[in-house]
Amino acid sequence: MDRKQVEKDLKFLKNDKKVLAVLLFGSQVTGKTHERSDTDICIVAPDTKPIKIMRKVWRRLKTEKYDIHTFEEFSLKMKNQVMKDHEIIRCEDEQELEEYFYRYRKIWNDQAIARGVT
C-alpha cells in the first residue's frame, strides 16, 4: 500500500466539512497483509447519512483496490476494532474525533462489564 496514493485518491474528501476523519484500518495497519489484501478505509462523518458519503465515494473513486465504509454503518464490534487499530489519513480535529469515539468506547466497555468480560 502506498500511503501517498491513498491520500491522492481520497483527496476529494479533504474539503468536505461533514467528514471528520478518513482512517486506514484492517490488515494494512495490523501488518497481517497477504497478496489478496485490499486497503480498508473508514470515513467518519457523524452528522451525515452513510449513503450520502458513499454515493460521493462511488461517483469519484473508480477502483477495486479499496474497501470503503463509513464508521456509522459498522456494528459496535467493528467500531471497536477501528477505534483500536487505525491510522489517520486525514483528520481536521483529532480531539473531536476522540470525543466522538469516546461514546462508542463507553458503550463497548459497559457491555463488556455487563457480560462479565473485563
N, C-alpha and C positions, 0 to 999 in steps of 0.2 A: 504494500500500500504506500503510495506516495502522498504524504500529507499535503504538500503544496497543490497537487492535482485535486485533492478533495476540496480544499479551500477554494480553488478556482472554480470547480464545478458547482459549488454551493454558494458562490458569491452573490447570486441574485437574491438570497435571503438576507443579506447584510443590512439592507435599508428597510427591511420590514419591521416596523416598530412593534408588531404583535408577537414577534419571535423573540423570546427571552434568551434562548440559547440553542446552539447546534452542538450535539455531542457525538463523539465516536464511542462505541461500546462493542461488546462481544469479543470474538476471538482476536481481533486486531489489537485490542487493549490487553487482554489476558495473556497473549503470546501463544495461544493454542491454535494457530492457523495451520491449514493444510492446503494442498493445491486447489481445492474447490472452494476455499473460503471466500466469502464476499465481504463487503465493507458495510457494517451495520451503523446506521446513523439514526439518532433520536433528535427530533425537533421539539423543543419545549416552548409551547405557546399557550399559556394559561387562560387567556381570555378569548380564545378563538376556537371555533368548532374544528376538530381534526380534519374533516373533509375539505374545509376551505384551504387549509395549509397544503394538504395532499394534492388537491387539484392544481395548485400553483406549481408544486414539485413535478407532477406528471406532465404539465404543459412545457416546462422549461428543461427538464432533465431527461434526456433520451439515452439512458444507459442501463444495462442489466447488472453492472458491477456493484451497485448499491442496493441495500435493503433498508428502506427508509420508513420510519414510523414516527408518530407523534407520541410524546410521553403520556399524554392524556388518554390515549386509547389502550395503553397497556394495563394488564392486570396488576394488582398490588405486588405480587411476587416479582413480576418483570420490572416494575418500577423500582423495587428494592435492588435488583441486580444492576440496573442502570445507575442508580444513585451510588452504589458501592464501587463499581468499576466503570469509569468513563474518563475520557479525555475531552477537554473543551476545545472545540474547533472555533467557535465564536460565542462570546457572551459579553453583552454590554455592561452588565452589573452582576458580578459574582455573588455579592451579598444578597441581592434579591433572589437569585437562583437558590442559594442555600436556605433562605427563608421559605421559599416555595417548597423545596424538598422537605423541610422540617415537618410539615403537616403529614406527609406520607411516611416519614420515618417514625413519627409518633404512632400513627395507626398501625404500622408494621410491628413496632415494639409492644404496643398494647395487646395486639392479637397473639404475639408470641408468649406474653405473660399469661394471658387467658388460657392458652393451650398448654401451659406448663413447660414451654420451651424457652429457656433463657440462656 
